Amino acid sequence: MHRIIMNKLDYARILKSIQDGKSRKTINAAEAENLLKELHAAKIVEPYEVPANIVTMNSVVRIKFLKTGKEIKFQIVYPDQANMKENKISIFSPVATALIGYKVSDEIDWMVPSGMTKIRIEEIIYQPEAEGNYEL
C-alpha cells in the first residue's frame, strides 16, 4: 500500500467524523473500514509540513478517468458540508477516500459500479495548507 501523507488536524477530524457517522448510521461499515485503513497507514505531519501537491481535506482537485479520458473537478469536505450541486464531495465517499493523502500525478485504482477503474490526480486547484490556511 502506498503511504499517504495527512496533516494531524485532518486525521483527528476524520476519525471523529467516522465515530459520529457510525453512531448516526451515516457511514456503512465497509466505507468506515476503508477510510480507517487509509488513515492508519498514513504518515501524520503538522499542517505546515504538508507538501502543496498532496490532496488534503478541503482541497479542490481535478481527476481524470484514464480509460475514458473524462475529467471531473470537486472539493473534498467533511460529511456535513457535502453538496453535490456545489461539487463538494464527502470524505465518506469512495472517491474522496481513494484520493485523500495522495499527490498530483498519482494513479489510483478505484472500484466503480462497472468494475475497477484507474484515476489520476491531474491538478490540485486549491489546497488549504498551501495557502497558509492550517485550521480548515
N, C-alpha and C positions, 0 to 999 in steps of 0.2 A: 504494500500500500504506500502510495506517495504521501510523504509527511507534509501536512499543510501548516501554514502559519496563521495564528489567530491572536488578536490582542486580548489581554486578560479581562477587559470590561465586556467585550463581546462574549467571551467564553462564559463568564458568570451570568450574564443576562440571558444567553441562550439556554443554559442549564435551568435557570429559573422559569423561563418560558416553557420548557419541556415539562417541568414539575407542574406548573399551572395548567398546561394543556392536558396532561394526564388526569388531573383532578376534575377538570371541566369537560373532559372527553372531547377535546378539540384536536387531538392528535392521536392517531392509532398506534398500536404497539410497534408495528413494523417501521413506521416512519420515525418514531421516537428512537428505536434501536439503531437505525441507520445514522441518524443525526448524532446520537451519543457515540457511536463508533468513530465518526469523523472527529468529534471533539476530543475524545480520549487519545487519539493518535496525533493530535496537533502539537506543534511547538508553540507554547504560550509566551508572548512577549508583551512588553509595555506598549501602549498605543503609539508612542512616538518612535518606536523601533520597527513598526510595520513598513515594509517597502511599499512604494507607491504603485507597484504593479500587482499587488495582491488584492483579491476580492474580499472585502470586509462587509460587515453589516452597514446598511445604508448606501452601499456602493451602487452606482448606475453602471451596468455592464452591457456590452454588445456581444452576443454569441452567434456562432454560425453552426448550422447543422451540416456536417461535412458530406453526407450522402446527397442532400438536395441543394446545398448552397444557400438555403434560406437563412436570413439573419433576423434576429429579434433583439430588442433593447428593453431592459426593465431595471427596476431598483429592488434590491433585497432588503426587506424590512421585517420588523417583529410582527407576530400574528395580528395584534390589534390595529396595526397600521396598513394591513393589506388592502388593496383596492385595485381590482383588475382594470377598471376604466382609466386609472392613472398609471398603469403599468407598474404597480407596486406588488411584488410577489413575496408571500410569507416565507420565512426561513423554514417553515414546516413543509413547504412544497418540495417535491423530489428534485426539481431543477435547482432550487436555491441550495438545498443540502449538498447537491453534487458540486456546486461551484464555490462555496464558501472556503476561503483559505487558499485557493489555487491562484495561479498567476496568469498574466497575459501570455498567450500562445500555448498554454497547456491544453491538451486534448483529453477529454473525459468521456468514458463510456457511461451512457445514461439509458435506463430502461424506460421506454415509452410503450403505449398500448400495442403498437405494431411490432414490438421487439426491441432489441438492443440497437442503439444508435450512438454515434460519436459526435460530440460537440467540441468546438474550440472557442476559447475566450479570445475574442478579437481585440477588444478595447475596454478599458475602464474609463468611462467618461467622467465619472466623479467618484472619488474615494475620500471620505471624511478626514482620515489621518493625513493624507497628502495635502489637504487644505488647512491643516492645523486644528481641526475640529475633533479633539480627542475624547469628548464626553458624549458624542452622539450614540 
